[in-house]
Amino acid sequence: MRIIFMGTPEFACPCLEALIKSHHTLLAVYTQPDRPRGRGRITSPSPVKTCALQAGIPVHQPAHLKDPSHLDLMSQADLIIVIAYGLILPESILSASTYGALNVHASCLPRWRGAAPIQRAIQAGDTETGITLMQMDAGLDTGPCLKTIRCIISPQDTSSTLNTRLAHLATQPLLDLLNDLKAYPPEPQPEEGVLHAPKLKKSEACIDWSQPADLIERCIRAFQPWPICYGTYQGQRIKIWTAHTQPKTSNALPGTLIQVDKEALIVQTGSGCLALTTLQLSDKKPCAWPALHAGYPDLFVENTAWDMLSNTEIRT
């Protein structure tokens, strides 16, 4: 098949690499324009662009798809494959190729339609997710499904680890589908069970200690590698990379440090306690609690509390 591939992040690369190695022909790759990335904010290409250029595939990076030349190129393709591209496709593009546009979506639709399905699944405490190959229509992840592949979400999964696993899970089913499209008749999504996965905001990363411990722990895992959960203690912003719920109980107010020693840093939450196991001070690398306590033994003081910020005080 003659294929146009549209994608941007690392999540899309395993499928792109599989297509490059297949007997199908990639006419072009579309990806987002080069943007500042990383801590140094250096302008750099997307992972998909890097992958495509290494394979010698023409790359297009339009800010929008209104130029008629894009429609002309799409009409030369048998199929458009879209994986986390980052732009809404107009209906003219969706119907330009012979077989329309196919999307690889990181959830078991109709659950978690939208921009952040992996993060929202972990945050909600889902024990299962998957990959859905779907035929695109004008709605937001509303098109008919062609194939769903399920996988378990482990209690240790972060968005980063789950992202990697799902990205590789999609490759062989995508190739199987391309090799025999007629074997995968489209099925409309159920009307029940629809949940939306809105894009993450920086403000969500500020921990609200009045929330239950298990919810905070899930958010810590869900918001990796971005925006990374944090709390402020005596005015210092401290990122929290790993934590686990703790059976210890107390009558202290949420946010209070009920144990501070070389063994553990335990915080009372709105329901239950949370042991913080990997933290990152400003301008430092993430550090396991025993080493952090050894290096800064007086930083945290038992029976004191994390600062409780209101939404208006959260700086993004």
N, C-alpha and C positions, 0 to 999 in steps of 0.2 A: 504494500500500500504506500501511496505518497502521503506523507504526514507533515503537518505544521505542528510544532511543539511550543507550548506557551507555559512558562514557569519562571520562578525567581529564586526561592531559597534552597538550601541544602536538601530539604525534604524531597524536592523534585528531581534531584540528580540521579539516584539509583534507577529510576524509570527511564530517564534520558539516556543513561549509559547503556541500559539494556536494549533500547531502541537502536542506538548507534551500532551495537554488535549484531543486531538482527538482520534479516534479509529485507526489511522495509527501508524505504527511502525517506530521509528527512530533508524536506525542501528548504526549511528555515526554522530558526528558533527565535521566539519573541520573549523578551525579559524586561524587567524594569530598568530605567536609566541608572548609570553609575551614581552611587550616593556615598556620603560620609558614613563610615562604619567603624566599629570598635572604639576603644577608649581614646585613641588618638584622633578620631573623627577624620581619618584619611579617606578621600574619595577613592572608591575601589569598585570593581565589577561584582555583579551578583555571582553566586556559585554556579548557577545555570549558564551564565555567559562564559565563565571560565571553562566549564566542561565542553560547551559547544565549540569554542574557538580551538581548543586542543584537538578536536576531531575534524576541524576544517569546515564546520557548518556555518552558513551565513547567519548573522545575528542582527535582529532589529530591536531597537529600544525606544519606541515612540512614547511620548508623554500621554498620548490619547490615540484612538483608532479611527478618527474621523476622516483621515486622508484616504481617498478612493484607491490609492495604490495598494493599500493593505487588503482591501476587498478583492482586488484583482489577483493578488498572490494567494489568498485563501481559496479562491475559486479553482485554482489549479490542483488543490489537494483532494485526496479521497476522504481524509479525516483530520480534524483538529483535536489535539490532546492538550488538556489544560490541567495543570497541577500547581495550585497556590501561585497563580500569576500575579494577582494584585490589582488588576483593572477589571471593571465590569465590561463584559463583551456586549456590544449592540446586537440586536436580533439579526441584522444583516450579516454580521460575521458568523453568528451561530449557525446560520443556514447556508453559508457560502459553499462549503465543501460537499462532496457527494453524500457522505454519511453524517454530516453535521459535526457537532462538537461533543467530545467525551471528557468527563471530569473524573479525576481520581481524588476522592474526598476522604479525609481521615476521621471517619466515624461510621457507625451503622445507622444510616439514615432511616427514618426522619429525625432521629435523635442527634442533636448538636449540629444543626445547620448554622453556617456562618464562619467567621474569621478565625476563631480560636477553639476548635473542637477538642483538640488534645488537652489543652489546659483546663477547659471547663469540665471535661470528663473526670480528670483527677481531682479537681476542686470539689466536685459534687460527690466524690466517693464511689464512682462507678467501678465495678469489678471487671467489666468487659467493655471493649470497644472494637474497632476494626477498620477496614477499608471498604468503601463503596465505589464501584465503577458505575457511573451514571451518565445518562444522556442529558446534556444541558438544555435548559429552556430559559425563558426570560426571567424567571424567578430566582431567588437566592437559595440554591441547592434544593430546588423543588422538582427537578426533572425525574423521569422514570429510572429505576435502577436496573442495571444489567447483571451485576454480580456483587455479592457481599462476602468478605472474608473476615472472620472474627478472631480476636485474640484477647488474652487475659491481661488485665492491668494488675501488676503485683503491688503489694504494700510498700515496696521500695522504689517504685517507678517515679522518676521525675518527668517533666515534659520533654526534656532532652533525651532521656533514654527511650521513652515511648515513641518519640518522633523518629528516632533512628530505626527502631524495630518495625514500625508501620511502613516507613519508606521502602524498606527492603521486602516487606511482606507483599507489597503491591506489584512487584516487577513481573513475576511469572504469570499471575492471573491476567495482567494486562496483555502480555504476549499471547497467552492462550486465547483471549477474546479477539485480538486482532487477527489471529490466524483462522478464526471461524466465527465471524460476527453473527451469522444466522443461528448459531447454537445458543445465543444469549438474547432471547426476546425481551424487550423492555417491559417492566412491570411498574405500574403507578405506585408511588409511595403511599403507605397507610395514612389516613387522616388523623389517627390517634398516635400519641407518643411524640409529637413534634416538640422539640426544645431548641432554643436558639443559643448560639455561642458567640456573644459579642466580643469585639476586639479588646484586648487587655489595655488597661490604663495604668500609668505610673502610680496614681493615687491608691490603687488597690493593694499595692505592695506594703503600705504602712499597716503594721499589725494592730488590730483592735483586740486588746487583751481581754475584753469582756465577752468575746466570742468563745465557744467551746474549744477545748484543747485539740480535739480530733479535727475540727475544721481548720484551725490555724496550721496544724501539721500538714494537712493536705494542701493548703495554699502555699506553704513553703516549698513543697515538691512541685506544685503546678506552675509556680512563677519562676522556674528555672528553664532556660538560661536568662530569661528577662521577664519582669523587671527586678527580680530578687527581693524577697520579703525583708523588711527591716523594722527595727524599733529604735527609739531614741532613749538614751539613758544619761541623765545629767547633762542634757543638751548635745550629746554626741550621737550621731547616727551610726548604728551598727547593723550590718547585714547578717541575716541568719540563713545559713545554707542547709543545715540538717537539724532535726529535732525528733523526739518521739514522745508519745503520751506516757504519763507516769502515774502509777496507782496511788502515789502519796496524796494525802488529803490535808486540807487546812481550812480555817475560817478567814483567811486573809483576803483582802480586796484584790480584784483582778489586776494583774501587772506586778504584784508584789513578789520579790525574790524570797522564797521560803527556804531555800538551801543554796549556800555558796561555799563550796570547798573544792578540794582537788578532784573529788569524785564526780561532782555534778553541779550544774547550774539549773535550778528548777524554779519555774515561774507558776504562780497561781493564775488560772484563767477564769473565765466566766463559768466554766463547768469542767472540773478536772485540772490536772497539772501537766506542764510541758517541760521536759528536760531538753535544754538547748545544747547541741553537741558539736556543731561547727559554726563559728562566728567569724566575721570579718570587720575589723576596725577600719576607720577611714584611712585611705592610702596604704593599707596593708593587705596581705594575701589572706585568703580563708585559712582558719587555724582551728584545729580540734581543741575542745574545751580544756583538757588537762594541760596542754602546752600553753594555751592562752593564759590560764590561771597562774601557771608557773612564771610566765613573763610579766604579768600584770596582776599581782596578788591582791592589790588594793583597789582595783578598778570597780568591781562589783561588791556591794555590801549587803549582807543578809538583812531582811526586813525593810529594805528600801524598795522603791518601785520604779518600773519603767515609766517614762513620761507618757501621759495620756493625751495625745494630740487630737484636736478636733479637725474636721475636714478643712476648715479655713486655714489651719496651721500647717497642713501638709504641703511642703514645697516639692514641685515635680521637677 
